[in-house]
Amino acid sequence: MVAPGFIDAHTHSDTAAIDAVDAVDGAEGRLDTAQVFASVVQGVTTEIAGNCGHSVFPGRYSGLAALGRVHSAIGRVNHLASLIGHGTVRAAVVGYSARAASASEITRMAAVVDEALAAGAVGFSTGLIYTPGSYADTAEVTALARVAARHGKPYVTHLRDEMAGVEGALEEAIAIARNSGAALHVSHHKTAGKFAWGRTEVTLARLAGLRDAGMDVTCDVYPYTAGSTGLGAMLPPWAHDGGPARLLARLREAGQRDLLRKAIAEGVPGWENTVGNGGWDRIVVAGAPRHAGYQGRTIADLAGAAGVDALDLVAELLLAEDGDVTIISHSMREDDVRRVLAAPFAMIGSDGVPKPGLPHPRWAGSFARVLGHYAREEGLFGLPEAVRKMTGAPAARFGLTDRGVLRDGAHADLVVFDAARISDRATFAEPLLPPTGVRLVVVGGAVVVRDGTVLRDRVATGAGPGRVLAC
Ligand SMILES: [Zn+2]
């Protein structure tokens, strides 16, 4: 089969390629090239970054053009496009305080979002479970989504709650889209945690109804029943008030730990509370560089083995890792995942987080898994529909003109795969195993993958054909 190169609608790979080159240079990089190439060896020729409210500009990079220059210098293997992230903009303008933004701060944030979208960012993203984005009220987000609407670009959101409160959080997103005039794209749609299992029947019907009524609404989804995020996101928003250093200071205090235990046990209004919706036995440590032996084990298991309370183990782990611990959360049900995958307005986004340790296999497996497991083996949809969900649909959503299609004059981003053989091999135990069945990947007219192998000489030398796209 020859298809347009796949477009990953949702990644956190913003700096993965840069971090890998830093590692080669012996600097403070932490990724190896297998982690960077896990996407392109599946046939992904464009990655959409800047998701969940987190873009690497303004901040680590001044803007999209600056990010583009760095990626150009290292020679990316495939293309990257980015959203402008609300949390990043809020951190730059308001800081990490748990408070509403003032009118003048909202005006300044709007100017930053406007500049990024004018420079070619493909939409405006929020991550309303993550601080400092979670401190924003609906009106603030609406004001900023209005800027996206002016540019004809979508409002892309990690909902404020994907668990017990998912329907209310979806209504907030719908209201933001309606009142701003922006198209709505729901990120990694799911109804997770035991209180929300089965509710995709309601949420998908709601989105379908809006589409029938003429609203531009889409979503992305990854083909797994587990999610992945930072361990810190298991703690309530107030724990993060003031920023990362303040979080660590709180974790050192016994009294604060008791308050955290109570918050998780009883909940906090407006807070998703993953652990309260599941339990520490569903949270697996994925990445903790100084605790390699913890990786692949649940918090409940580790706490039991150490004879300590789970929250104390979490606090000590976060302190020892300077707050940077990645987890996998086994929080979803298969019928919900299948229902979202099959929705005609759902496209494929890996939500990949290329990190060391035992990252979620979705980064290295999502595209081959949809084509192999869900389309060919399970017959959830046909091959053409599976391909559309990873090519034409995301290209249209993010305004990637002349990509996601095979036609004269379009960009030569292509993948050649064996439809009878393509399969994912990445697992939770071996998360970076490349897929089988991908023959050839072409980016911008240059062959970058042949028989499943990246032609490294073309990309490790600064001559890779991938670019940061401005749209
Ligand atoms: Zn997210």
Residues whose N, C-alpha, C, O or C-beta is under 5 A from the ligand:
A	BS01	ZN	C52 H158
